[in-house]
Amino acid sequence: MSRLQIITLPKNEETLRKESQEFDLQLLSNPDWKTFLSDFKETMYAADGVGLAAPQVGRLLRLVAVDFEGEPQIMINPKITKKSWFTDIAEEGCLSVPKIYGRVKRHKKIKVTFFDETGQPKKLTLQGIVARITQHELDHLDGVLFIDKIIK
């Protein structure tokens, strides 16, 4: 499998700060996109990541991959539909912001809707580390980086 290039700060800040466009689900039938999604997941794991957003590989599309206990979950056009009142603070890092870590406040539990890589609609309730990773990756789709949210 070929791996995609993960773009990093400071050189690619302009790309990482842009808002992503909706992904056209009709593209999922295109073999090139099936290859891209496979490469996308491979790239996340090859970089020892637990999440990756399409803008991090230079594609301004609303698409992320999140590691669900060893299984990559592709989320297309994801939306958080509910957030818990309860939050926690934990250290985060990012493949696009190498060697920088910081404590970020996130919701402990979220509900998310999205389409999977076959185009099927999904609804999940996520909590703990998977909820944190998903929130981090969805921020990328709006041009927001975890360093914007670090608690000083």
C-alpha positions as CSV (number, residue, x, y, z in Angstrom):
1,M,0.0,0.0,0.0
2,S,1.2,3.5,-0.7
3,R,1.1,5.9,2.2
4,L,0.0,9.5,2.0
5,Q,2.1,12.4,3.2
6,I,1.0,14.0,6.5
7,I,1.4,17.7,6.3
8,T,2.7,19.6,9.3
9,L,3.1,23.0,10.9
10,P,4.5,25.5,10.4
11,K,4.9,25.0,6.6
12,N,1.3,23.9,5.9
13,E,-0.7,26.1,8.3
14,E,-2.7,27.7,5.5
15,T,-4.1,24.3,4.4
16,L,-4.6,23.0,8.0
17,R,-6.6,26.2,8.9
18,K,-9.2,25.9,6.1
19,E,-12.7,24.6,6.5
20,S,-13.3,21.3,4.7
21,Q,-16.1,20.6,2.2
22,E,-18.8,17.9,2.4
23,F,-17.7,14.7,0.8
24,D,-19.8,13.5,-2.2
25,L,-20.9,10.0,-1.3
26,Q,-21.3,9.1,-5.0
27,L,-17.4,9.1,-5.1
28,L,-17.3,6.0,-2.9
29,S,-18.0,3.9,-6.0
30,N,-14.9,5.2,-7.6
31,P,-11.9,2.7,-7.3
32,D,-9.5,5.6,-6.8
33,W,-11.4,6.6,-3.6
34,K,-11.4,3.1,-2.3
35,T,-7.7,3.1,-2.7
36,F,-7.5,6.5,-1.0
37,L,-9.4,5.3,2.0
38,S,-7.2,2.2,2.3
39,D,-4.1,4.4,2.1
40,F,-5.6,6.9,4.5
41,K,-6.1,4.2,7.2
42,E,-2.6,2.8,6.5
43,T,-1.1,6.3,6.8
44,M,-2.7,6.8,10.2
45,Y,-1.3,3.5,11.6
46,A,2.1,3.9,9.9
47,A,2.5,7.2,11.8
48,D,1.5,5.6,15.1
49,G,-1.7,7.7,15.1
50,V,-5.1,6.9,16.6
51,G,-6.9,9.4,14.4
52,L,-6.4,11.3,11.1
53,A,-8.4,13.9,9.2
54,A,-8.4,14.4,5.5
55,P,-7.0,18.0,5.7
56,Q,-3.9,16.4,7.3
57,V,-3.1,14.8,4.0
58,G,-4.0,17.8,2.0
59,R,-7.6,16.9,1.2
60,L,-10.1,19.5,2.3
61,L,-12.9,17.0,2.7
62,R,-15.1,16.2,5.7
63,L,-13.6,12.7,6.3
64,V,-11.7,11.3,9.3
65,A,-10.4,7.9,10.5
66,V,-10.4,7.0,14.2
67,D,-9.0,3.9,15.8
68,F,-11.7,2.0,17.6
69,E,-9.8,-0.4,19.8
70,G,-7.5,-1.5,16.9
71,E,-10.1,-1.2,14.1
72,P,-10.1,1.9,11.9
73,Q,-13.4,3.6,11.6
74,I,-13.9,5.9,8.6
75,M,-16.3,8.7,9.3
76,I,-17.6,10.6,6.2
77,N,-19.4,14.0,6.8
78,P,-19.4,13.4,10.6
79,K,-21.5,15.7,12.9
80,I,-21.6,15.8,16.6
81,T,-25.3,15.8,17.5
82,K,-25.0,15.8,21.3
83,K,-22.3,16.6,23.9
84,S,-22.2,15.7,27.5
85,W,-22.2,18.4,30.1
86,F,-19.3,16.5,31.7
87,T,-15.8,17.3,30.4
88,D,-12.3,16.2,31.3
89,I,-8.9,17.5,30.6
90,A,-6.1,15.3,29.1
91,E,-2.9,15.7,27.2
92,E,-3.1,15.6,23.4
93,G,-0.7,15.6,20.5
94,C,-1.2,15.7,16.8
95,L,0.5,14.2,13.8
96,S,0.4,17.6,12.1
97,V,1.9,19.4,15.1
98,P,5.0,17.3,15.8
99,K,6.7,17.3,19.3
100,I,4.1,19.6,20.9
101,Y,1.7,18.3,23.5
102,G,-0.8,20.1,25.7
103,R,-3.8,19.6,28.0
104,V,-7.1,20.1,26.3
105,K,-10.7,20.1,27.7
106,R,-13.1,17.9,25.8
107,H,-16.6,16.5,26.4
108,K,-16.5,13.0,28.0
109,K,-19.3,11.7,25.9
110,I,-20.6,12.6,22.4
111,K,-23.2,11.4,19.9
112,V,-22.1,11.4,16.3
113,T,-23.7,10.8,13.0
114,F,-21.7,10.0,9.8
115,F,-21.5,7.8,6.8
116,D,-19.2,4.8,6.8
117,E,-16.9,3.9,3.9
118,T,-19.7,2.0,2.2
119,G,-22.0,5.0,2.3
120,Q,-24.2,3.6,5.1
121,P,-25.5,6.2,7.7
122,K,-24.3,5.5,11.2
123,K,-25.1,6.9,14.7
124,L,-22.8,6.2,17.6
125,T,-22.4,7.2,21.2
126,L,-18.8,7.6,22.1
127,Q,-17.1,8.1,25.4
128,G,-13.6,8.2,26.9
129,I,-10.6,8.2,24.7
130,V,-12.5,7.5,21.5
131,A,-14.8,10.5,22.1
132,R,-11.7,12.7,22.7
133,I,-10.0,11.5,19.5
134,T,-13.2,12.0,17.5
135,Q,-13.6,15.6,18.8
136,H,-9.9,16.3,18.0
137,E,-10.3,15.0,14.4
138,L,-13.6,16.7,13.8
139,D,-11.9,20.0,14.8
140,H,-9.5,19.5,11.9
141,L,-12.4,19.6,9.5
142,D,-13.1,23.2,10.7
143,G,-9.5,24.3,10.5
144,V,-9.1,24.1,14.3
145,L,-6.0,22.6,15.8
146,F,-5.6,21.3,19.4
147,I,-3.0,23.9,20.1
148,D,-5.8,26.5,19.8
149,K,-7.5,24.8,22.8
150,I,-4.5,24.1,25.1
151,I,-5.2,25.1,28.6
152,K,-2.5,27.5,29.7
